[in-house]
Amino acid sequence: MAYEMEEIRMGQEIFYYLLEYHELGEEVQERLYRGYAENERIQNLVKSQGEAAQCDIERYGNVVYLIPKEDNAFLGFSKAQLKQVLCKSGGTDKDYYLSQFVILTLLVEFYDGQGATSKTRDYMRVGELQNCISNRLKEGSERMDEEEEERAGIAFSNMSEAYEALKSDEKGSRAKTTKEGFLYHILNFLQKQGLIEYVEEDEMIKTTKKLDNFMDWNLLNQNNFQRVRRVLEGKNE
């Protein structure tokens, strides 16, 4: 199938835009968005470039997203990079998996609906998130022995140990060695990725349209997230 030069040029322009901004919305770039949404040949060109760059190109609602694949450390983040950003200096795998558990807990608290959208709340306080993390870790550690943790794929005892090793500081420390600082850096990271709005003055967390779309159209269609949700809620497989 031969492409017209104009189609190739438009496809390259759209893909370059996605590389720079990771999303293409109709309101911001109507010409490029319509070029993608209304021409299947251009869509195929952009998706092909995405595949070569180890990315998925998906349109959710009126926004096109570039989503790096799990092992894409060039456009995404490697485990080592995330550990450096989210965890304390010299952080171990326990600290890293705890940071991922925090993010999963946040997702479960916001998205558990069965209607037109999975979102069930508009905001959450940081203190409430901290309590949820403590409670879920405690419940998981008490409910599962080592063999059950291995089968479920979530080592509650190890993560609980890493969490309890963090100090508590009611003054709102930003140090990654404290519970408050640990959450602060995770929330700031998610905000920089355009996934949440973190209002520090009010200690309030809100999700963005980008995360809402991703959860409704992508992640919640995957069996893995449903499995993790059941484990976090203490339900049997």
C-alpha positions as CSV (number, residue, x, y, z in Angstrom):
1,M,0.0,0.0,0.0
2,A,1.6,3.2,-1.2
3,Y,1.3,6.3,0.9
4,E,1.0,9.9,-0.4
5,M,3.8,12.2,0.6
6,E,1.4,14.4,2.4
7,E,0.2,11.5,4.6
8,I,3.7,10.5,5.5
9,R,4.6,14.1,6.4
10,M,1.4,14.4,8.6
11,G,2.1,11.0,10.2
12,Q,5.7,12.1,11.1
13,E,4.5,15.4,12.4
14,I,1.9,13.7,14.7
15,F,4.4,11.2,16.0
16,Y,7.0,13.9,16.7
17,Y,4.4,15.9,18.6
18,L,3.5,12.8,20.6
19,L,7.2,12.2,21.4
20,E,7.5,15.7,22.8
21,Y,4.2,15.9,24.7
22,H,3.0,12.3,25.1
23,E,-0.5,13.3,24.2
24,L,-2.4,15.0,21.4
25,G,-5.7,16.7,22.2
26,E,-8.3,18.1,19.9
27,E,-8.6,21.4,21.8
28,V,-4.8,22.0,21.7
29,Q,-3.9,20.8,18.2
30,E,-7.0,20.4,16.2
31,R,-5.3,20.1,12.8
32,L,-3.0,17.2,13.9
33,Y,-5.8,15.6,16.0
34,R,-8.2,15.6,13.0
35,G,-5.4,14.3,10.7
36,Y,-5.1,11.3,13.0
37,A,-8.7,10.7,13.9
38,E,-10.2,11.1,10.4
39,N,-7.6,9.2,8.3
40,E,-7.1,5.5,9.0
41,R,-4.0,5.5,6.8
42,I,-2.3,8.2,8.9
43,Q,-3.3,6.3,12.0
44,N,-1.6,3.2,10.7
45,L,1.6,5.2,9.9
46,V,1.7,6.7,13.4
47,K,1.0,3.4,15.1
48,S,3.7,1.8,13.0
49,Q,6.2,4.5,14.2
50,G,5.0,3.9,17.7
51,E,5.6,0.2,17.4
52,A,9.2,0.8,16.2
53,A,9.7,3.0,19.2
54,Q,8.3,0.4,21.6
55,C,5.2,2.4,22.3
56,D,1.4,2.0,22.0
57,I,-0.5,4.8,20.3
58,E,-4.1,4.9,21.7
59,R,-7.0,7.3,21.3
60,Y,-9.2,7.6,24.4
61,G,-12.1,10.1,23.9
62,N,-10.8,13.1,22.1
63,V,-7.1,12.6,23.1
64,V,-4.4,10.5,21.5
65,Y,-1.8,9.2,23.9
66,L,1.7,7.8,23.4
67,I,2.2,5.0,26.0
68,P,5.7,3.6,26.4
69,K,5.7,-0.2,26.8
70,E,6.7,-1.7,30.1
71,D,10.3,-2.4,29.1
72,N,10.8,0.9,27.3
73,A,13.3,2.7,29.6
74,F,14.1,5.3,27.0
75,L,10.7,7.0,26.8
76,G,9.4,5.5,30.1
77,F,11.2,4.7,33.3
78,S,13.3,1.8,34.3
79,K,13.1,0.2,37.7
80,A,16.4,1.7,38.7
81,Q,15.2,5.2,37.6
82,L,12.0,4.9,39.6
83,K,13.8,3.6,42.6
84,Q,16.1,6.7,42.5
85,V,13.1,9.1,42.1
86,L,10.7,7.6,44.6
87,C,12.8,5.9,47.2
88,K,15.3,6.9,49.8
89,S,19.1,6.9,49.0
90,G,20.2,3.3,48.9
91,G,16.6,2.1,48.7
92,T,16.1,-1.7,48.3
93,D,13.6,-3.7,46.3
94,K,11.4,-3.6,49.3
95,D,11.3,0.1,49.1
96,Y,10.6,0.1,45.4
97,Y,7.7,-2.4,45.7
98,L,6.3,-0.4,48.5
99,S,6.2,2.7,46.2
100,Q,4.3,0.7,43.6
101,F,1.9,-0.6,46.3
102,V,1.2,3.1,47.3
103,I,0.3,3.9,43.7
104,L,-1.9,0.8,43.4
105,T,-3.7,1.7,46.6
106,L,-4.3,5.2,45.3
107,L,-5.8,3.8,42.1
108,V,-8.1,1.3,44.0
109,E,-9.3,4.1,46.2
110,F,-10.3,6.3,43.3
111,Y,-11.4,3.7,40.8
112,D,-13.8,0.9,41.8
113,G,-17.0,1.8,40.0
114,Q,-19.1,-0.4,37.8
115,G,-21.1,2.2,35.9
116,A,-20.3,4.4,32.9
117,T,-17.0,5.3,34.6
118,S,-14.9,3.5,37.1
119,K,-14.2,6.6,39.1
120,T,-16.0,6.7,42.5
121,R,-14.7,9.9,44.1
122,D,-13.4,13.4,43.2
123,Y,-10.6,13.8,45.8
124,M,-8.8,12.2,48.6
125,R,-6.8,13.6,51.5
126,V,-3.2,12.6,52.0
127,G,-3.8,11.6,55.6
128,E,-6.6,9.2,54.4
129,L,-4.2,7.7,51.8
130,Q,-1.6,7.2,54.5
131,N,-4.2,5.4,56.7
132,C,-5.3,3.2,53.8
133,I,-1.7,2.1,53.1
134,S,-1.1,1.2,56.8
135,N,-4.4,-0.7,57.1
136,R,-4.0,-2.6,53.8
137,L,-0.4,-3.6,54.7
138,K,-1.4,-4.7,58.2
139,E,-4.4,-6.7,56.9
140,G,-2.4,-8.3,54.1
141,S,0.4,-9.3,56.5
142,E,-2.0,-10.8,59.0
143,R,-4.1,-12.6,56.3
144,M,-1.3,-14.2,54.2
145,D,1.6,-16.4,55.1
146,E,4.8,-16.5,52.9
147,E,3.4,-19.2,50.6
148,E,0.2,-17.2,50.0
149,E,2.1,-14.0,49.3
150,E,4.2,-15.8,46.7
151,R,1.1,-17.1,45.0
152,A,-0.6,-13.7,45.0
153,G,2.5,-11.9,43.9
154,I,2.4,-9.3,46.6
155,A,4.9,-9.6,49.5
156,F,2.9,-7.7,52.2
157,S,5.3,-8.6,55.0
158,N,8.3,-7.2,53.1
159,M,6.5,-4.0,52.2
160,S,5.1,-3.6,55.7
161,E,8.7,-3.9,57.0
162,A,9.9,-1.2,54.6
163,Y,7.0,1.1,55.5
164,E,7.4,0.7,59.3
165,A,11.1,1.5,58.8
166,L,10.1,5.0,57.7
167,K,9.9,7.6,60.5
168,S,6.8,9.6,61.2
169,D,7.0,13.4,61.1
170,E,3.8,15.4,61.8
171,K,5.6,18.6,60.7
172,G,5.3,17.4,57.1
173,S,8.9,16.4,56.4
174,R,9.9,16.1,52.7
175,A,12.7,13.6,53.5
176,K,12.2,10.2,51.8
177,T,13.2,8.5,55.1
178,T,9.8,9.6,56.6
179,K,6.3,8.3,55.8
180,E,5.2,11.8,54.9
181,G,8.2,12.5,52.7
182,F,7.9,9.2,51.0
183,L,4.3,9.9,50.0
184,Y,5.2,13.5,49.0
185,H,7.7,12.4,46.4
186,I,5.4,9.8,45.0
187,L,2.6,12.2,44.6
188,N,4.8,14.8,43.1
189,F,6.1,12.3,40.6
190,L,2.5,11.4,39.6
191,Q,1.7,15.1,39.2
192,K,4.7,15.6,36.9
193,Q,3.4,12.8,34.7
194,G,0.0,14.6,34.5
195,L,-1.8,11.8,36.3
196,I,-2.9,13.6,39.5
197,E,-3.3,17.1,40.9
198,Y,-1.6,17.4,44.2
199,V,-2.7,20.5,46.2
200,E,-0.1,20.7,48.9
201,E,-1.7,23.5,50.9
202,D,-4.9,21.5,51.4
203,E,-3.1,18.0,51.4
204,M,-5.6,17.1,48.7
205,I,-5.3,14.6,45.8
206,K,-7.4,14.8,42.6
207,T,-7.0,12.7,39.5
208,T,-6.7,14.2,36.0
209,K,-8.7,13.5,32.9
210,K,-5.6,11.7,31.5
211,L,-5.6,9.2,34.4
212,D,-9.4,8.9,34.2
213,N,-9.2,8.0,30.5
214,F,-6.4,5.6,31.0
215,M,-8.1,3.7,33.8
216,D,-11.5,3.5,32.0
217,W,-10.2,2.6,28.6
218,N,-7.0,0.7,29.3
219,L,-5.9,-0.5,32.7
220,L,-9.3,-1.6,34.0
221,N,-9.7,-3.8,31.0
222,Q,-6.7,-5.8,32.1
223,N,-7.1,-8.9,34.3
224,N,-4.0,-8.1,36.2
225,F,-5.4,-5.0,37.8
226,Q,-8.6,-6.8,38.8
227,R,-6.5,-9.5,40.4
228,V,-4.5,-6.9,42.4
229,R,-7.7,-5.2,43.5
230,R,-9.1,-8.4,44.8
231,V,-5.9,-9.1,46.7
232,L,-5.9,-5.6,48.2
233,E,-9.5,-6.0,49.3
234,G,-8.9,-9.4,50.8
235,K,-11.1,-11.3,48.4
236,N,-10.4,-14.8,47.2
237,E,-9.3,-15.5,43.6
